Amino acid sequence: MTPTSAPARASIPPIEVADVSVVLGSSLILDAVDLTVRGGESVALLGANGSGKSTLVKTILGLLPIRSGAVHLFGHDVTDRRTVPWERVGYVPQRVGVASGVPATALEVVRSGLLSPGHPFADRGRTARQRALEALDAVDLADRAQDHVQIFSGGQSQRVLIARALVRSPELLLLDEPLAGIDRASREALATTLAGLRAQGLTLLTVLHEMGELADVVERTVVLDEGRVAFDGPKQALAHDHARHDELGHDRLDDCEHEHAHGSTEPAIHHAPVLTTSVRQAGGVK
Ligand SMILES: Nc1ncnc2c1ncn2[C@@H]1O[C@H](COP(=O)(O)OP(=O)(O)OP(=O)(O)O)[C@@H](O)[C@H]1O
């Protein structure tokens, strides 16, 4: 097999979701979803509860059966798991409690990110330790390496999970609701961490309920609505749409839980707004 050349590698999108439908139980959860994320992009995946965000992320990772369409990670079909370069992909699941009753230090949790099928001892040795310390340093927790994760706050736990995802130096990071349930200071620390990763060229796909502190880290937003892509475009276009709430009236915004004062001229970027026809037609929807 001819090795892929560097320019060809660079032009292959980290994520390519083409016309993907997913059925779980007897329900169509994803309906003909298209999503291409190019190298170095930072994309927020927004949508109301149950719109299919986590399902899409798990589908991208090849964890759920695809009814139709195809998902490629770095050009490799995810249904053929053995061919996918998983070391180039990091995943931070929806917070599952980093401690989970297991007495482990932050360093041990992060080292466990080096384990993979066929490499049962990859977390051992000096190099593994060094890599784990570097990953903890990237989330500003190197000084807490020997602390037990049971005593960590929600935000610190989230950063440990990010460090675990970073320990294999991935080029693509998928994060499922990293801001959920953590205090403001931790959210700001996370935003700083992700901004730093983005500056290093990492590709980011982040599931969010609202952009909040991550607004500056995101350049493009994709909104799911009942399993379909309802919007895909620059975050500014979505902010503009949301700022029109007052003109539209709340009967069009029955999914709105945002906190900004209506009547404010400040555009706010939140979770899945009910999109207006104008934005759908303005080229935001693909
Ligand atoms: N294994 C499953 N079997 C059947 N239905 C499922 C399964 N997993 C998820 N669903 C359903 O799929 C829909 C989408 O769920 P998903 O978790 O992807 O939504 P989400 O947008 O991530 O929501 P949230 O913001 O609440 O996390 C929901 O209606 C959910 O109940």
The ligand as an ORCA input file, in Angstrom:
! r2SCAN-3c Opt
* xyz 0 1
  N     -29.945      3.378     23.323
  C     -31.020      4.098     23.014
  N     -32.188      3.492     22.676
  C     -33.269      4.222     22.335
  N     -33.292      5.569     22.322
  C     -32.171      6.210     22.659
  C     -30.967      5.526     23.030
  N     -30.014      6.434     23.308
  C     -30.589      7.647     23.130
  N     -31.872      7.508     22.751
  C     -32.804      8.598     22.454
  O     -32.265      9.353     21.404
  C     -32.631     10.721     21.548
  C     -31.390     11.576     21.431
  O     -30.586     11.345     22.586
  P     -29.196     12.067     22.761
  O     -28.632     11.642     24.082
  O     -28.381     11.867     21.556
  O     -29.665     13.585     22.813
  P     -28.842     14.861     23.242
  O     -29.131     15.904     22.221
  O     -27.421     14.523     23.473
  O     -29.579     15.220     24.596
  P     -29.001     15.876     25.966
  O     -28.699     17.301     25.625
  O     -30.154     15.746     26.895
  O     -27.792     15.084     26.385
  C     -33.356     10.831     22.865
  O     -34.748     10.854     22.597
  C     -32.976      9.569     23.593
  O     -33.993      9.161     24.452
*
